[in-house]
Amino acid sequence: MAHPKSRTSKMRKHKRRTHLKAAIPQISTCSKTGEKHIYHHAYYDDEGNMYYRGKLLVKSDFAE
């Protein structure tokens, strides 16, 4: 079984992990609805319709 020869200290472990950071998500504005959304993600508008890349995917079922 593989095991470390000596214990890795908390400081050494934290220094190694400083570069693992979450990137800021890119936010886009839809040209049709004006909603802000994350790139490559489907999103809902104010009426409950689901859009992706400016195209209507799922129309809302709300009775008006």
C-alpha positions as CSV (number, residue, x, y, z in Angstrom):
1,M,0.0,0.0,0.0
2,A,1.3,3.5,-0.9
3,H,1.5,5.9,2.0
4,P,3.3,9.2,2.5
5,K,6.7,9.1,4.2
6,S,5.8,12.2,6.3
7,R,2.6,14.1,7.0
8,T,1.8,17.0,4.7
9,S,1.3,20.1,6.8
10,K,-1.8,22.3,6.5
11,M,0.3,25.2,5.2
12,R,1.8,23.2,2.4
13,K,-1.6,21.7,1.5
14,H,-3.2,25.2,1.4
15,K,-0.3,26.7,-0.7
16,R,-0.8,23.9,-3.2
17,R,-4.5,24.5,-3.5
18,T,-4.3,28.3,-3.9
19,H,-4.5,28.0,-7.7
20,L,-7.7,26.0,-7.7
21,K,-10.2,28.8,-8.0
22,A,-13.6,29.1,-9.6
23,A,-13.7,31.3,-12.7
24,I,-16.2,34.2,-12.9
25,P,-19.1,33.0,-15.1
26,Q,-19.6,34.8,-18.4
27,I,-23.0,36.5,-18.6
28,S,-24.7,37.3,-21.8
29,T,-27.9,39.3,-22.6
30,C,-30.4,37.8,-25.0
31,S,-31.2,39.9,-28.0
32,K,-34.9,38.8,-28.1
33,T,-35.9,38.8,-24.5
34,G,-33.3,41.1,-22.8
35,E,-32.8,38.5,-20.1
36,K,-29.3,38.0,-18.7
37,H,-28.1,34.4,-18.6
38,I,-25.0,32.3,-18.4
39,Y,-23.4,31.2,-21.8
40,H,-24.4,27.7,-23.0
41,H,-27.3,27.5,-20.5
42,A,-31.0,27.5,-21.1
43,Y,-32.9,30.2,-19.2
44,Y,-36.5,31.4,-18.3
45,D,-37.9,34.7,-19.2
46,D,-40.5,36.7,-17.1
47,E,-43.4,34.8,-18.5
48,G,-41.9,31.3,-17.8
49,N,-40.9,30.4,-21.3
50,M,-37.6,28.6,-21.6
51,Y,-35.1,29.9,-24.2
52,Y,-31.7,28.7,-25.5
53,R,-29.6,30.6,-28.0
54,G,-32.4,33.0,-28.7
55,K,-34.9,30.2,-29.6
56,L,-38.0,29.2,-27.7
57,L,-37.6,25.7,-26.3
58,V,-40.5,25.3,-23.9
59,K,-43.6,27.5,-23.9
60,S,-45.1,28.1,-20.4
61,D,-48.3,26.3,-19.5
62,F,-49.7,29.2,-17.5
63,A,-53.4,29.9,-18.3
64,E,-53.9,33.6,-19.0
